[in-house]
Amino acid sequence: MIMAVLEHARDGKIPYTDKSDPDDIKEYFGISKGSFKRALGNLMKQRKIEQKDGYTYLK
């Protein structure tokens, strides 16, 4: 789901990271912050995304 959002983002970035507010994550993605962080961690381990300056970027 995160990859789909990033792939459709105009500039390949989203304003959500593992530091984002849990309510914002729940509202936008419909999942818990814990699930979001696990998904981000998995994608970072696969070197598909990176986080910097408050954004998550598609590599």
N, CA, C and O atoms as a GROMACS GRO file, in nm:
protein
  236
    1MET      N    1   0.082  -0.119   0.000
    1MET     CA    2   0.000   0.000   0.000
    1MET      C    3   0.087   0.126   0.000
    1MET      O    4   0.059   0.220  -0.073
    2ILE      N    5   0.191   0.127   0.080
    2ILE     CA    6   0.281   0.242   0.086
    2ILE      C    7   0.352   0.261  -0.048
    2ILE      O    8   0.366   0.373  -0.095
    3MET      N    9   0.395   0.152  -0.108
    3MET     CA   10   0.462   0.162  -0.238
    3MET      C   11   0.366   0.217  -0.343
    3MET      O   12   0.407   0.298  -0.427
    4ALA      N   13   0.241   0.176  -0.340
    4ALA     CA   14   0.143   0.226  -0.437
    4ALA      C   15   0.123   0.376  -0.422
    4ALA      O   16   0.115   0.449  -0.521
    5VAL      N   17   0.115   0.422  -0.298
    5VAL     CA   18   0.099   0.566  -0.273
    5VAL      C   19   0.222   0.642  -0.324
    5VAL      O   20   0.209   0.746  -0.387
    6LEU      N   21   0.340   0.590  -0.296
    6LEU     CA   22   0.464   0.655  -0.340
    6LEU      C   23   0.476   0.656  -0.493
    6LEU      O   24   0.519   0.755  -0.552
    7GLU      N   25   0.438   0.546  -0.556
    7GLU     CA   26   0.447   0.538  -0.701
    7GLU      C   27   0.352   0.635  -0.770
    7GLU      O   28   0.380   0.683  -0.880
    8HIS      N   29   0.240   0.664  -0.706
    8HIS     CA   30   0.142   0.756  -0.764
    8HIS      C   31   0.162   0.900  -0.720
    8HIS      O   32   0.098   0.990  -0.772
    9ALA      N   33   0.251   0.922  -0.624
    9ALA     CA   34   0.281   1.058  -0.580
    9ALA      C   35   0.354   1.131  -0.692
    9ALA      O   36   0.443   1.075  -0.756
   10ARG      N   37   0.317   1.254  -0.713
   10ARG     CA   38   0.373   1.332  -0.825
   10ARG      C   39   0.525   1.342  -0.816
   10ARG      O   40   0.593   1.330  -0.918
   11ASP      N   41   0.579   1.364  -0.698
   11ASP     CA   42   0.723   1.382  -0.683
   11ASP      C   43   0.792   1.264  -0.614
   11ASP      O   44   0.909   1.275  -0.576
   12GLY      N   45   0.721   1.152  -0.598
   12GLY     CA   46   0.782   1.031  -0.541
   12GLY      C   47   0.811   1.041  -0.393
   12GLY      O   48   0.901   0.973  -0.342
   13LYS      N   49   0.735   1.126  -0.322
   13LYS     CA   50   0.754   1.136  -0.178
   13LYS      C   51   0.621   1.158  -0.110
   13LYS      O   52   0.525   1.208  -0.169
   14ILE      N   53   0.616   1.118   0.018
   14ILE     CA   54   0.498   1.141   0.100
   14ILE      C   55   0.542   1.203   0.232
   14ILE      O   56   0.653   1.176   0.278
   15PRO      N   57   0.458   1.286   0.293
   15PRO     CA   58   0.496   1.353   0.417
   15PRO      C   59   0.473   1.269   0.542
   15PRO      O   60   0.432   1.321   0.646
   16TYR      N   61   0.497   1.140   0.533
   16TYR     CA   62   0.480   1.049   0.646
   16TYR      C   63   0.609   0.971   0.666
   16TYR      O   64   0.670   0.923   0.570
   17THR      N   65   0.651   0.959   0.793
   17THR     CA   66   0.769   0.880   0.830
   17THR      C   67   0.735   0.798   0.953
   17THR      O   68   0.621   0.801   1.000
   18ASP      N   69   0.833   0.727   1.005
   18ASP     CA   70   0.810   0.651   1.128
   18ASP      C   71   0.791   0.742   1.249
   18ASP      O   72   0.757   0.695   1.358
   19LYS      N   73   0.812   0.872   1.232
   19LYS     CA   74   0.794   0.969   1.340
   19LYS      C   75   0.659   1.042   1.330
   19LYS      O   76   0.628   1.126   1.414
   20SER      N   77   0.580   1.011   1.228
   20SER     CA   78   0.452   1.078   1.206
   20SER      C   79   0.352   1.046   1.317
   20SER      O   80   0.364   0.946   1.387
   21ASP      N   81   0.255   1.134   1.331
   21ASP     CA   82   0.151   1.120   1.432
   21ASP      C   83   0.064   0.996   1.402
   21ASP      O   84   0.022   0.977   1.288
   22PRO      N   85   0.038   0.914   1.504
   22PRO     CA   86  -0.042   0.793   1.481
   22PRO      C   87  -0.180   0.821   1.422
   22PRO      O   88  -0.229   0.744   1.339
   23ASP      N   89  -0.243   0.931   1.464
   23ASP     CA   90  -0.376   0.964   1.411
   23ASP      C   91  -0.370   0.999   1.263
   23ASP      O   92  -0.461   0.964   1.187
   24ASP      N   93  -0.264   1.069   1.221
   24ASP     CA   94  -0.249   1.103   1.079
   24ASP      C   95  -0.231   0.977   0.994
   24ASP      O   96  -0.288   0.966   0.885
   25ILE      N   97  -0.152   0.883   1.045
   25ILE     CA   98  -0.128   0.758   0.973
   25ILE      C   99  -0.259   0.679   0.963
   25ILE      O  100  -0.292   0.627   0.856
   26LYS      N  101  -0.332   0.670   1.073
   26LYS     CA  102  -0.459   0.596   1.074
   26LYS      C  103  -0.558   0.659   0.977
   26LYS      O  104  -0.629   0.588   0.905
   27GLU      N  105  -0.564   0.792   0.974
   27GLU     CA  106  -0.658   0.861   0.886
   27GLU      C  107  -0.623   0.842   0.738
   27GLU      O  108  -0.711   0.818   0.656
   28TYR      N  109  -0.495   0.854   0.705
   28TYR     CA  110  -0.454   0.847   0.565
   28TYR      C  111  -0.446   0.704   0.511
   28TYR      O  112  -0.497   0.676   0.402
   29PHE      N  113  -0.382   0.616   0.586
   29PHE     CA  114  -0.358   0.480   0.540
   29PHE      C  115  -0.458   0.377   0.593
   29PHE      O  116  -0.473   0.269   0.536
   30GLY      N  117  -0.525   0.411   0.703
   30GLY     CA  118  -0.621   0.318   0.761
   30GLY      C  119  -0.557   0.204   0.837
   30GLY      O  120  -0.620   0.100   0.858
   31ILE      N  121  -0.430   0.221   0.878
   31ILE     CA  122  -0.360   0.118   0.954
   31ILE      C  123  -0.298   0.181   1.079
   31ILE      O  124  -0.287   0.303   1.089
   32SER      N  125  -0.259   0.097   1.173
   32SER     CA  126  -0.197   0.148   1.296
   32SER      C  127  -0.055   0.196   1.268
   32SER      O  128   0.005   0.161   1.167
   33LYS      N  129  -0.004   0.277   1.361
   33LYS     CA  130   0.133   0.325   1.346
   33LYS      C  131   0.232   0.209   1.351
   33LYS      O  132   0.332   0.209   1.280
   34GLY      N  133   0.203   0.110   1.434
   34GLY     CA  134   0.292  -0.007   1.443
   34GLY      C  135   0.300  -0.081   1.311
   34GLY      O  136   0.410  -0.119   1.268
   35SER      N  137   0.187  -0.102   1.246
   35SER     CA  138   0.185  -0.168   1.115
   35SER      C  139   0.258  -0.083   1.012
   35SER      O  140   0.331  -0.136   0.928
   36PHE      N  141   0.238   0.048   1.018
   36PHE     CA  142   0.304   0.140   0.925
   36PHE      C  143   0.456   0.133   0.942
   36PHE      O  144   0.530   0.126   0.844
   37LYS      N  145   0.502   0.134   1.067
   37LYS     CA  146   0.646   0.129   1.093
   37LYS      C  147   0.707  -0.003   1.048
   37LYS      O  148   0.819  -0.005   0.995
   38ARG      N  149   0.636  -0.113   1.068
   38ARG     CA  150   0.685  -0.244   1.022
   38ARG      C  151   0.698  -0.245   0.870
   38ARG      O  152   0.796  -0.295   0.814
   39ALA      N  153   0.597  -0.190   0.803
   39ALA     CA  154   0.600  -0.185   0.656
   39ALA      C  155   0.715  -0.098   0.608
   39ALA      O  156   0.787  -0.135   0.514
   40LEU      N  157   0.734   0.018   0.671
   40LEU     CA  158   0.845   0.107   0.633
   40LEU      C  159   0.979   0.037   0.654
   40LEU      O  160   1.068   0.043   0.569
   41GLY      N  161   0.993  -0.028   0.768
   41GLY     CA  162   1.117  -0.098   0.798
   41GLY      C  163   1.148  -0.204   0.696
   41GLY      O  164   1.262  -0.220   0.653
   42ASN      N  165   1.047  -0.278   0.656
   42ASN     CA  166   1.064  -0.382   0.555
   42ASN      C  167   1.105  -0.321   0.421
   42ASN      O  168   1.196  -0.373   0.355
   43LEU      N  169   1.042  -0.212   0.381
   43LEU     CA  170   1.076  -0.147   0.254
   43LEU      C  171   1.215  -0.085   0.257
   43LEU      O  172   1.286  -0.085   0.157
   44MET      N  173   1.254  -0.031   0.374
   44MET     CA  174   1.389   0.025   0.385
   44MET      C  175   1.494  -0.085   0.378
   44MET      O  176   1.600  -0.067   0.319
   45LYS      N  177   1.464  -0.198   0.438
   45LYS     CA  178   1.557  -0.311   0.435
   45LYS      C  179   1.576  -0.361   0.291
   45LYS      O  180   1.684  -0.406   0.254
   46GLN      N  181   1.470  -0.353   0.211
   46GLN     CA  182   1.476  -0.392   0.071
   46GLN      C  183   1.533  -0.280  -0.017
   46GLN      O  184   1.546  -0.296  -0.138
   47ARG      N  185   1.566  -0.169   0.045
   47ARG     CA  186   1.623  -0.052  -0.023
   47ARG      C  187   1.531   0.006  -0.131
   47ARG      O  188   1.578   0.052  -0.235
   48LYS      N  189   1.402   0.003  -0.103
   48LYS     CA  190   1.304   0.058  -0.197
   48LYS      C  191   1.265   0.201  -0.161
   48LYS      O  192   1.219   0.277  -0.246
   49ILE      N  193   1.283   0.237  -0.033
   49ILE     CA  194   1.249   0.372   0.013
   49ILE      C  195   1.360   0.425   0.102
   49ILE      O  196   1.447   0.351   0.148
   50GLU      N  197   1.354   0.556   0.126
   50GLU     CA  198   1.442   0.618   0.225
   50GLU      C  199   1.366   0.732   0.291
   50GLU      O  200   1.271   0.786   0.234
   51GLN      N  201   1.408   0.767   0.412
   51GLN     CA  202   1.345   0.875   0.486
   51GLN      C  203   1.447   0.985   0.511
   51GLN      O  204   1.561   0.959   0.550
   52LYS      N  205   1.403   1.110   0.487
   52LYS     CA  206   1.486   1.224   0.524
   52LYS      C  207   1.401   1.349   0.525
   52LYS      O  208   1.306   1.360   0.447
   53ASP      N  209   1.434   1.441   0.610
   53ASP     CA  210   1.369   1.570   0.620
   53ASP      C  211   1.216   1.560   0.636
   53ASP      O  212   1.144   1.643   0.581
   54GLY      N  213   1.168   1.461   0.710
   54GLY     CA  214   1.026   1.449   0.736
   54GLY      C  215   0.945   1.389   0.622
   54GLY      O  216   0.822   1.394   0.624
   55TYR      N  217   1.012   1.331   0.524
   55TYR     CA  218   0.943   1.269   0.411
   55TYR      C  219   0.996   1.129   0.388
   55TYR      O  220   1.107   1.095   0.428
   56THR      N  221   0.914   1.047   0.325
   56THR     CA  222   0.955   0.916   0.280
   56THR      C  223   0.962   0.922   0.128
   56THR      O  224   0.866   0.961   0.062
   57TYR      N  225   1.077   0.883   0.074
   57TYR     CA  226   1.104   0.893  -0.070
   57TYR      C  227   1.112   0.756  -0.134
   57TYR      O  228   1.163   0.661  -0.073
   58LEU      N  229   1.063   0.745  -0.255
   58LEU     CA  230   1.079   0.626  -0.335
   58LEU      C  231   1.216   0.630  -0.399
   58LEU      O  232   1.253   0.731  -0.458
   59LYS      N  233   1.292   0.521  -0.389
   59LYS     CA  234   1.427   0.519  -0.448
   59LYS      C  235   1.419   0.480  -0.594
   59LYS      O  236   1.522   0.472  -0.661
   0.00000   0.00000   0.00000
